[in-house]
Amino acid sequence: MSSGINKISIIGLGLIGASVALGLKKRGFAERISAFDTSSESLEIGLSRSIIDDKASSISQCVEGSSLILLAVPVRSISGSLAQLKDVTAVITDVGSVKSPVLKAGEEIFGEVPANLVPGHPIAGSEQHGVEAADPSLFENHKVILTPAATTDKGAISLVEEMWQCLGARVIQMSARHHDSVFAQTSHLPHLLAYALVDTLSVQGDSLEIFEYAAGGFRDFSRIAASDPVMWRDIFDANGEQVLNILDKYVDELSEIRALIADGRMEELEELFKRAKVARDHFASISGQAVKERD
């Protein structure tokens, strides 16, 4: 699938950046894919495995002559990367999981959100990481959310949409603030709870026995506590307001559940469980997710 693009630049050659590069190469989306990463080893691996066509020693060298620039860097690094792109006219997009700070950084750096900036968030990933885990099919049948500003150039949006569609993704648009609220509830809070649960149990005196007898439900819920702590620290830092909003509601719900148990109000507790089950079953039916009972 040729898009007529001469060159795409990818800043950050980790799992996401490398998977985009490899997927686009295999599909012939651009004539050349250049990459920059602070790790020279990652760049060498990318070259040796034909994930990229050439490596750059700086961001400015990497983006020279590009039509499209993908910032596949951690959330905390997006602002610094944008600051080095003040003079480029190429379309710029990113893969960060919090979007409002990207638009804010664009406004602070450029004076206003630049028309060529199209914030994006692919809802795909893997427990593996690094360029070695590059997967050209990583985004197939997954959603990618774009959060352009009202002033974003329509042609820039179309180009970013075309790139993700080439990789087999379904592209959706929403506002940055709505995105951050949705993912605070559906992704950020669950990760926080998983970390908290595992940390709580790990400091118990019988923690080894607890983990030894943990069954499928615990393994499923706690799996995401194995995620990169630094990455999630940065996500909570960037989306703290939205996370605190939903966390306060969850704390209230836990307090209510505790009161029901302490007071022996089991019928009310059962009704709460029923409401949650109905909601979960409905979600599963509309999203095509099967619900498996365990424990």
RANOR-V276121 format. One record per residue. N is the residue number from 0. PSI is psi in radians with two decimals (* if undefined). Layout:
BEGIN
n/psi
N/PSI
N/PSI
END
This chain:
BEGIN
n/psi
0/1.80
1/2.29
2/-0.04
3/0.17
4/2.27
5/-0.77
6/2.39
7/2.38
8/2.32
9/2.10
10/1.88
11/1.87
12/0.96
13/-2.73
14/-0.88
15/-0.88
16/-0.76
17/-0.62
18/-0.69
19/-0.82
20/-0.85
21/-0.71
22/-0.73
23/-0.63
24/-0.80
25/-0.46
26/0.00
27/0.61
28/-0.58
29/2.73
30/-0.55
31/2.45
32/2.08
33/2.62
34/2.63
35/2.42
36/2.62
37/-0.28
38/1.94
39/-0.51
40/-0.74
41/-0.70
42/-0.71
43/-0.71
44/-0.74
45/-0.70
46/-0.81
47/-0.49
48/0.18
49/0.59
50/-0.61
51/2.88
52/-0.57
53/2.77
54/2.74
55/2.71
56/-0.06
57/2.85
58/-0.75
59/-0.69
60/-0.68
61/-0.70
62/-0.07
63/2.15
64/0.18
65/2.64
66/-0.44
67/2.32
68/2.20
69/2.09
70/1.74
71/0.97
72/2.86
73/2.73
74/-0.75
75/-0.30
76/-0.10
77/-0.77
78/-0.79
79/-0.63
80/-0.73
81/-0.64
82/-0.40
83/0.09
84/0.42
85/-0.51
86/0.09
87/2.64
88/-0.10
89/2.76
90/2.37
91/2.31
92/2.99
93/-3.13
94/0.28
95/2.63
96/0.04
97/2.27
98/-0.59
99/-0.73
100/-0.44
101/-0.81
102/-0.68
103/-0.75
104/-0.72
105/-0.72
106/-0.72
107/-0.67
108/-0.75
109/-0.12
110/-0.45
111/2.82
112/2.06
113/2.55
114/-0.35
115/0.16
116/2.11
117/1.59
118/2.47
119/2.78
120/1.78
121/2.24
122/1.23
123/2.68
124/-2.95
125/2.70
126/-0.27
127/2.86
128/2.88
129/2.91
130/-0.52
131/-0.42
132/0.18
133/2.29
134/1.94
135/-0.28
136/0.22
137/-0.56
138/-0.03
139/2.27
140/0.40
141/2.76
142/2.58
143/2.22
144/2.22
145/2.43
146/1.09
147/2.74
148/2.95
149/-0.46
150/0.05
151/2.39
152/2.29
153/-0.62
154/-0.62
155/-0.76
156/-0.77
157/-0.70
158/-0.74
159/-0.71
160/-0.78
161/-0.70
162/-0.85
163/-0.64
164/-0.60
165/-0.55
166/0.06
167/0.21
168/2.79
169/2.13
170/2.30
171/2.57
172/2.49
173/2.96
174/2.70
175/-0.74
176/-0.73
177/-0.74
178/-0.85
179/-0.57
180/-0.81
181/-0.79
182/-0.35
183/-0.65
184/-0.71
185/-0.26
186/-0.90
187/-0.80
188/-0.83
189/-0.68
190/-0.74
191/-0.75
192/-0.66
193/-0.81
194/-0.79
195/-0.74
196/-0.86
197/-0.70
198/-0.72
199/-0.81
200/-0.56
201/-0.38
202/0.04
203/2.64
204/-0.50
205/0.58
206/-0.64
207/-0.72
208/-0.68
209/-0.83
210/-0.52
211/-0.65
212/0.10
213/2.34
214/-2.89
215/-0.67
216/-0.76
217/-0.73
218/-0.74
219/-0.81
220/-0.65
221/-0.14
222/-0.72
223/-0.16
224/-0.13
225/0.05
226/2.87
227/2.00
228/-0.65
229/-0.76
230/-0.78
231/-0.53
232/-0.78
233/-0.64
234/-0.77
235/-0.57
236/-0.73
237/-0.51
238/0.55
239/-0.74
240/-0.82
241/-0.64
242/-0.75
243/-0.62
244/-0.87
245/-0.52
246/-0.70
247/-0.71
248/-0.67
249/-0.69
250/-0.72
251/-0.73
252/-0.74
253/-0.69
254/-0.70
255/-0.75
256/-0.72
257/-0.74
258/-0.71
259/-0.75
260/-0.80
261/-0.61
262/-0.03
263/0.44
264/1.22
265/-0.55
266/-0.70
267/-0.65
268/-0.73
269/-0.70
270/-0.68
271/-0.79
272/-0.71
273/-0.77
274/-0.76
275/-0.69
276/-0.73
277/-0.77
278/-0.75
279/-0.72
280/-0.69
281/-0.78
282/-0.75
283/-0.67
284/-0.64
285/-0.32
286/-0.09
287/0.26
288/2.26
289/2.47
290/2.12
291/2.26
292/2.34
293/2.81
294/*
END
